[in-house]
Amino acid sequence: MGLIIATIALGLLGDTLPYRAGETAARSNFIYALHKTVGIVVLAVALAFATWLFLSPRP
């Protein structure tokens, strides 16, 4: 749950950053890349959990 909230927060933070050149652009690109990376991690964890639920024996 924490990773999902972090991804949303990074997306909202990246949306508020101005579009400029230089250091601000580097910070914006870093936040966007981090947002994408955390999103992919959340997707991988969700897929692994769904696979585990599908393959585990029923009680």
N, C-alpha and C positions, 0 to 999 in steps of 0.2 A: 504494500500500500504506500509505503514511503517513497519508493521509486516512481510511482505514478504521480504522486504529488510533486516530487522534484522535477519531473519532466514538464508538468503543467507550469510550475513556477519558472523554469528556465525558458519555456516558450513565451510566457507573458513578459518576462524580463527582456528577452531578445526583441520582442515586438515594440517595446518602449524605447529601445536604443535608437539614436539618430543615425541616418545614413550619411556618413562622412568618410573621408579618406584618413589614412594615417593610423594612429594608435586606437582611435575609436572603432575603425573598421576591423582592426585586428581583434579587439575585444568582442565585437559583434560576431565575427566569424568563429571565435573560440566558443562563445556561448551557444551559437547555432550548432556547431559540431558536437558539443557536449550534449545538447538537447537531442540530437539525432542518435548519439551513441547510447544514451540512457534509454531512449525509446526502443532501440533494437534489443537491448538487454531485457527490458520488460517483456517484449514480444517473445524472446527466446525462453524466458522463464515461464511465461504463460503456456507456450507450446509444449515445453517439457512437462509441466504439471498436467496439462490435458492428456498428453500421451501416457503419463504414469497412471492417471485415473482410468483411462481406457484399457490399459493392459493389466492392471492389478485385479486379482481375483475378488469376487464379491464375498462378503462375509456370510 
